[in-house]
């Protein structure tokens, strides 16, 4: 049944959840958020998880006028998975009806247990609740919704180090081993996810990772073939901040990594995984953020130096005498 929520009540609920949601996501590269913009599915329906202090209400609303279509109440604290530092939300399957929510618990430094709630958002009912030992975060779903791919944090001293695991929803078990690049066995997944894009059929998921102190890369996950490939992204400087402003998109048979404004930085052939730089040479634009910060520091130091010189000059000349 369609009904309209009171805007003031919803706004107050979402505002009150902002601080709690942020705290729940602390400590892990990926987390789950309550309130906020949720995730938008087919037909412009927005799904938002709202915590009332005891239970979580999953609410479906129109992105057009805020009309609420349906809701379901779940025991415990659940949120919409976040896939990257740019706030990209996830959890919705390619079929548009399977939605995975993640628990909002946090560990120090890792969680001992992780839980996921799988829902049918067409009928608005809970399909299953998955509980696992260890620190896991949502990564992707296969097109059929059978295989749930998870990020497992395995290093208590370094939460940027993790592996990809697969959970078979039909057989109700976590598959042994990890989903890794068989051609690069020495590759260690380490870094922070920034943004991603998915093939039209939902099979391939491509995620851009920044890797401070190492090489940034694109992680290509085949959710049907149960395999992955890591493609290093050539980067000219240690500062990888500019990667956070870039976009990843599919064009023809390849991926395009583009700068803000649309200028392409490089292309990746998704058949051979060959990387082609669009503009050879040093991309000076990557230093813009760093130079801007350095300039601000120089100006601040200069201003302080001027004030200090002024004070020294006044001390040397002594106090000024009034002349009548």
Secondary structure as GFF3:
##gff-version 3
##sequence-region A 1 324
A	DSSP	alpha_helix	7	25	.	.	.	ID=ss1
A	DSSP	beta_strand	32	33	.	.	.	ID=ss2
A	DSSP	beta_strand	39	41	.	.	.	ID=ss3
A	DSSP	three_ten_helix	42	44	.	.	.	ID=ss4
A	DSSP	beta_strand	45	51	.	.	.	ID=ss5
A	DSSP	beta_strand	55	62	.	.	.	ID=ss6
A	DSSP	beta_strand	68	75	.	.	.	ID=ss7
A	DSSP	beta_strand	78	81	.	.	.	ID=ss8
A	DSSP	beta_strand	98	103	.	.	.	ID=ss9
A	DSSP	beta_strand	113	120	.	.	.	ID=ss10
A	DSSP	beta_strand	125	133	.	.	.	ID=ss11
A	DSSP	beta_strand	135	141	.	.	.	ID=ss12
A	DSSP	beta_strand	147	153	.	.	.	ID=ss13
A	DSSP	beta_strand	162	168	.	.	.	ID=ss14
A	DSSP	beta_strand	173	174	.	.	.	ID=ss15
A	DSSP	beta_strand	192	198	.	.	.	ID=ss16
A	DSSP	beta_strand	204	210	.	.	.	ID=ss17
A	DSSP	beta_strand	217	222	.	.	.	ID=ss18
A	DSSP	beta_strand	227	232	.	.	.	ID=ss19
A	DSSP	three_ten_helix	241	245	.	.	.	ID=ss20
A	DSSP	beta_strand	247	251	.	.	.	ID=ss21
A	DSSP	beta_strand	254	258	.	.	.	ID=ss22
A	DSSP	beta_strand	264	269	.	.	.	ID=ss23
A	DSSP	beta_strand	275	277	.	.	.	ID=ss24
A	DSSP	three_ten_helix	284	287	.	.	.	ID=ss25
A	DSSP	alpha_helix	288	317	.	.	.	ID=ss26
###
